[in-house]
């Protein structure tokens, strides 16, 4: 269909056409996805095969320096006067051997069972009494096993690099090329490979403080780590997909309650994220338009007021609103004194009222941020567009829908996606304003205004149900990742980055 034909359609016809195109293009899109997936898998195994080929070449055709390096990392580098690299490889091998032999192996050997004896009563011959002695700790076994596995993967990578570089150095020797000296290696680290030198420490920090904790949390989801199985007094075990079945499918004794709670909390989390994102976005943009409108006086004053409201810590504002909206709060007292109500309004005690209240309070808290973000963008919209629309007889509403909103949507799509994701994990507003209340007896350790993130907090902090909390964390991550990737890749800001004028 030509662009002109598409533009002639009304909104409903455009929507029907897009839906039809989606289903028509779905088989081709699915085929492209699986082709790319297959290509990625083939590329991965090709790289693995290349690595094994490199190792095989060192075994079959390597000289004595290269072959000794298969067992003693860095030996070939020392023999070829690559002292810096040789010292690095040898030091890494020594550290790895000491760690694995003296510390890591005893935990890795118990990873399958997560321990056999947590605590036992042992007779102390010196004191003549029985004492409790702790032996295995499931949490430490799992944690140090994960660390050991990562260390083994790092060692395999370093060992492969040791073999590969020895092959390269041997080839250079055979053809008579000059081998790089230690000075050349140092120069490469601060010149050609400087980006690797700079990124080494940040990447190590990401590995230690982000990737390893995520892997540990994922593994916790497959255990029964809770109050009943709390180390060091007791051990926890592997339970497979049992926790996922309880929360997602309602299996087990507590499964129906957890499944019902998860479904209700998930629905409210998505509704909250949608309204919290777009109410702030639309209303904040309208406030910014009003302030920027010609004829509005004291523009700097209004912007300064908004900046002051942003400067106030959010938790102070939320705790204050919690007191003001309570049953005996100032708002209910004022309304009673004025004779407008006889009974206090259930701002925080009724499920519907509480949900509407948190959305309204979030608007009051969040609009200043949106105004400050959108003001600069609105000031950059070409004035010629509005003048042309005015000459054509467009109303202010139509100019907003056809000029302002598309422009803002194009520029701020990444901001909207990050805001939506942030609202899914918006712990402060819910916890400080309502603490998840009002409570519901049908819910499992959650209230009517709890989000997935606040429910996860309660399961860990209040109930010590770490395994179910880990499942919720994984599901939350999957939802956020899927929503973010779909909307980001489908947005015009990414697909038509240079086409908007």
Secondary structure, DSSP 8 states (H G I E B T S, - for coil): --HHHHHHS-HHHHHHHHHHHHHHHHHHHHHHHHHHHHHHHHHHHHHHHHHHHHHHHHHHH--HHHHHHTTSTTHHHHHTT-HHHHHHHHHHHHHHHHHIIIIIHHHHTTTTTT-S-SEEEEEETTTTEEEEEE---HHHHHHHHHHHHHHHHHHHHHHHHHHHHHHHHHHHHHTT-----HHHHHHHHHTTTHHHHHHHHHHHHHIIIIIHHHHHHHHHTTB--SSTT-TTTS---B-TTHHHIIIII--STTHHHHHHHHHHHHHHHHHHHHHHHHHHHHHHHHHHHHHHSTT---HHHHHHHHHHHHHS-HHHHHHHHHHHTSTTSHHHHHHHHTTS-SS---TTTSHHHHHHHHHHHHHHHHHHHHHHHHHHHHHTS-HHHHHHHHHTT--HHHHIIIIIHHHHHHHHHHHHHHHHHHHHT-HHHHHHHTTT-SB-TTSSS-BTT--HHHHHHHHHHTS--HHHHHHHHHHHHHHHHHHHHHHHHHSHHHHTTTT--
